[in-house]
Amino acid sequence: MNPWQNLFFRLLFCFLILDIFASENDWTNWLGPNHNGYVEGNLNLSSNPKLNDTNVLWQNAVGTGWSSPIVSGQKVFLHDRTGNKENLTAYSLSTGNVIWRVSFDSQYRDDFGMENGPRSTPAVSQDIVVTHSPQGLVHAFDRKTGSIRWIKDLSKDFDSAKGFFGRCSSPLILNEKVIFDVGGSRVGLIALSLKTGDILWASKVYGNDYSSVIPLRIGATQLAVAFMRQGLVVVDARNGKEVFFNRFQSPINASVNAASPLILENGIFLSSCYEVGAGYWNFTSSDQEVNFTNKWKRKGVLDCHYSTPVAKGDYLFGFHGRQERGANLRCIKFSDGEVQWTQSIGNGHLIGVGEQILCLSEKGEFTVFDATPVAFKPVLQQQVLGQGRAHFAYSDGKIIARDNRRLICLDLFSEEFGK
């Protein structure tokens, strides 16, 4: 082997290693790597810094939808819609350049004049990116090339209901399975093979809704937790068999459960509007058996419309109240639901990073505040985007976020930050 060939193979090896191991701090699915909107880190933003042009690494025009971006292997993936086509686009995380884009026909039409674009956030694992369209189509794409691995029609195969606003459940990838809240007339949750799309199991019916499934591991037992139409559902991820169910349902027909279950150290937190309220269930395990006990259910504490709270220590931070009626940000103690403070900043989404919490409001205002129950203590508040409802992603100090017309990447660790 000559020196040039040797150099080529060394560089190729380095790129392959980078692509494989870049996932440690990636945001690969709905609510991030820990499925709870929280990551360890240290922002150290404490001197009222201001974002400037150097913090915006790149921006791109995007189509419609509320699907949030994800990050994997130095790529950003976004599922959106332009005209009658849905797109999955892979962008370079460092430059924003389009690496590949795959498009397919979309027939979805919203009955209430809302967005016709996708609501579900993709998930990526084992070099496969999975998307879920509002009309019920599931696509599995090759992460590196964008080629289609398989397609599944959940509406056709399982009578997946359109509901009020189309199909919204983001895919949960657990090892070789992809789990969805289908909520058809014949099934509740389903698991498909990540490699082939074949049906692995289907749970019994619990009604359909808009929350996404979250994993819960207790000892050697892998569970899947869902907030479905009828309430809290916990199934064995191996076969879909019910482990626990507790009814937690709105008396109003025109209602949705959109916030995902939040897994805490020894419990599960659920929240919804429409006269449902919030609840906390403690779990324990002994002799290969898992037990769940409801500790409290209460209205008016932290009634989440669509945004999932984040936890820090013994406290939850989330948005309370209906979006169209004026929601506010709250901190509560999750063990008993006691409200610590309330701040009126509208509605939005949250990501916890170390001792601070990042917030992106529907109006595009980016806020960083301390994760403390004492009071709302912002260290940064700045307009970065226009109107939008999609969640955002965080990866190694970078914020990847979208509004109704563009996708941007902000670098919080820019050398110019705060100057």
Secondary structure, 3 states (H helix, E strand, C coil): CCHHHHHHHHHHHHHHHHHHHHHHHCCCCCCCCCCCCEECCCCCCCCCCCCCHHHEEEEEECCECCCCCEEECCEEEEEEEECCEEEEEEEECCCCCEEEEEEEECCCCCCCCCCCCCCCCCEEECCEEEEECCCCEEEEEECCCCCEEEEEEHHHHHCCCCCCCCCCCCCEEECCEEEEECCCCCCCEEEEECCCCCEEEECCCCCCCCCCCEEEEECCEEEEEEEECCEEEEEECCCCCEEEEEECCCCCCCCCCCCCCEECCCEEEEEECCCCEEEEEEEEEECCEEEEEEEEEECCCCCECCCCCEEECCEEEEEEECHHHCCEEEEEECCCCEEEEEECCCCEEEEEECCEEEEEECCCEEEEEECCCCCCCEEEEEECCCCCCCCCEEECCEEEEECCCEEEEEECCCCCCCC
